[in-house]
Amino acid sequence: MIIAVDESGDLGFRFEKKGTTRFLVLAFVFTREYEYVGKHMRRMLRKLVSRKMWPAEPNELKFTISKTKARRRGLDYDKYVGQIGDVRLAVLDKVRKLPFRAAVSIVEKELVDEPLRTEPGILYNYVIVHPLITRFIEAYNPSPFEEVHIILDKRLGSRAMALLRNYVNRKYSYMVQSGRISYHARIRAAQKASYSEPLIWLADYVAGSVRLYFEQGVQQYVKRLSGKIFDCIYFWGKPEKCEELKHLK
């Protein structure tokens, strides 16, 4: 089992500052057909580049285009951002036919307690590891002693990644020893550069579609993922929001 993780939004809490998001969404993409999914994601990228709908560099699909990064690379930001709605719909119409399922952690940042606001690393690890170990993996129904490989975008330093791995292992061991989970799996976590990992592109698309729905009420993208999102946790409270998400059609 391969699980790719990516996020949409930021960990900032200065809501008056331009660009600070009200939500942080983490998407977890599950598949047992890693090569097949990767091949089709790369094929979509090549088609979009050949049609001049997406830049050839960086060589990856993203739900959003950063104005700063685009101009740093000499890209025509206005051209590509003007086409991004069509690109998103084209990608989502293809990916919903691929063999994967997804789960999401949704953080409404105004609900985060003050102590956690000053510890972004702890907050980030918690909203990844807690739902993944206690719920998402079990809900996906792994085979006994199946190897579970978690792939994250390469954004954490070596110390932060070591802390996350340690948290994964401690959380899993605790849940097994306390009898609170029924699955048994060998869990490995690693980082990969997003440009080299198509499954991260897919997780980015799921996270971006969900965040845009909660942040701005945009439904057209997340509706394309109907039936793909099998589980959801909304931090902290408001479980009805997850039900709302799962029933969008």
N, C-alpha and C positions, 0 to 999 in steps of 0.2 A: 504494500500500500504506500503510495506517495501522497503527501499532503504539502501543498505549497501555500505559503502565507504571505499576504501583502496587505497594506493599509491605505486608506484614503482619509485625508484630514491631518491635523497636527496635534501636538501635545501642549500647545500654548493655551494660557488662560487669561490673557489680556484681550478680552473680547472687544474692547474699543479699538484695538489695533487692526488696521486694514489687513485682510488676508487670514486672520485667525478664524478657524472654523468652529462651529458650535458642536459639531459631532466628530468623533473619531470612529471609523469603521474598519475592523479587521476581517478579512475574508480568508477562509480556509477551503482550498479546493482539493477534493479527494478523487483519486483515480487509481485503478489497477491496470490501466492501459496507457502508461506513461509515454511510450514511444509513439503510439498512434496519435494521441492528443498533441504531442509536440510537433509531429510532422505536419499536421493540419494547421496549427497555429503559425508555423513558419511559412507554409504555403499562402496563407491569408496575407501575411506581411509582404511577401514577394509580389502578390497581385496588387496590393494597394500602392506599393512603391512604383510598380510598372505603369500604373494608371495616374501617377503623379498626385495621388491623394494623401500620401504619407511620405515624410522624408526618409531617404536611404540611411542617414546617420542621425542619431544612434540607431543601430540595427535592432530595434525592438518595438513592439506595440505598447502604447500607453493609453490610458483612458483620457488623460489630459496632456496638454502641451505647456510646458513652463516657458513663459515669455522670456525670462532671464536666460535660461539655457538655450532657447532657440536663437536668440540674438547673439549669444556668445559664440554659437557655431555658425553664424552667418546665414541662418535660415530665414525664409520669409514667414515670419510668425503670423501675420494677418491672413495670408493665403491659407495656411494649414488650419488655423483656428476657425476660419470661415467654413471649412469643410468637415469639421470634427463631428458634427451631429450625424452627417451621412456616413462617416467612417464608423462611428460607434454602432449605428444600426446595422450596417453591413457585417461588422464583426460579430455582433450579438446574434444576428440571424443565422450565422454559421456555427458559432460555438454552442448554441443550445442543442445542436444535433450531436455534439461530441459526448463520449462516455465519461462523464464526470458528475459529481454532485458537490454542493457547497454548503458551508455553515458560516454564520457571521456573528461577531461580537460587535455590539453597537454601544458606544459610549456617548451619552448626552452629557457633555462636559460640565454643564452647570450643576449637575447632580453629584459631581465628584467632591468628596470631602476635602477640606482644606489641607490636612497633612499629606494626602496623596498628590495634591497639586504641586507640591514642592519636591516630589520624588518621582519625576517622569519615568525613570528607568524601572522603578518598582511597579508603577501603574501599568506601563507597557507590558512587562513580563506577566503581570497578573491577568490582564485581559486576553493574553495569548494562552498562557499555560492552564489557568483554572478551567475554562470551558472545554479546552481541547482534551485534557486528561480526564476530567470528571464526567464529561457528557458527549462531546462530539465524536470521539473515536468509538466509544461504545455504541452510539446510535448508528454509526456506519457499519457496525457488525463485522469486525475483523475476524479472520480465522484464528483458531488457537495458535499462539506463539508465532503469529505472522510478524514479519519485520515491518515496522512503520518508520518511514523516512520523512522527516519534516524538513522542508526547504524554505529558508527565509532569504529575502533580498539582502545583499551584502551591505548593510548599513551600520552594523554594530561593531565596535572595536573588540579585540580579542578578550579583554576582561569582561565586557558586557555579555559577550557570547558565552563565556565560561559560566557566568552567573545564571544565564537563561538555561543552559544545559543542566546545571546543578539543580535548578528549580524543577525542571521537568522530571528528573530522576527522583528527587525527594517527594514530589507530589504523587508520582505514580506509585512509588513504594508505599507511601502512607495509605493511599486509597486501596491498594491490594491487601495490605496487612490488616486494615480495618474492615475489610469485607464490603467496601462501599462501591466497588466496581466488579463486574463479572468477567471482563475480558483479560486475556494475558497476551502481551505483545512485547517484542523487543523494539524499543524506541530509540531512534537516532536523530539528532538535530544538526543541521549544517547550513552554512550560508553559501549562496552563489550569486555572482553578478547578474543582475536582472536581464541584461542584454543577451546572456547565454542560456537563459532558462525560460522557455515558452510557458511553462506552467505558472510562473510568477506573473507573466503578462495576463493570463487568464484570471488569476486571483486579483490583480489590479483592476480588471474590468468588473468583476463582481463587487469589489469594495467601492469603486467609483460609482457604479449604478445605484447601489444601496444608499450611499451617503448623499447623493444628489436627490434621492427621493425624500430622505428625512430632512435634509438641509433646505431644499428649495421646493419640495413637492413635485418634482419632475418624475413622472411615472413611466414614460415611454421606454426607458432603458431597462429598468428593473422588471418590467412586465415581460420582456424577452427572456428573462430567467425563470419564468413561472415553472414550477415543478422541479427546478434544479436545487433550490435552497431547502435542505431537509431539516435544518435546525438553526436556532437563533437565540442569543441571550442579549437582553437589553440591560445595560448597567446604568443606574441601580434602580430596579423597579420597572413598572409599566410593561408587564408581560404581554398586555393586549397589543402593544406596538409590534411585537414579533408575529402575532396572529394576523394582524393587518398586513404585514409584509408577505407572509406565506400565502395569503388568499388573493393577492393582486393577480388579475388575469387580463 
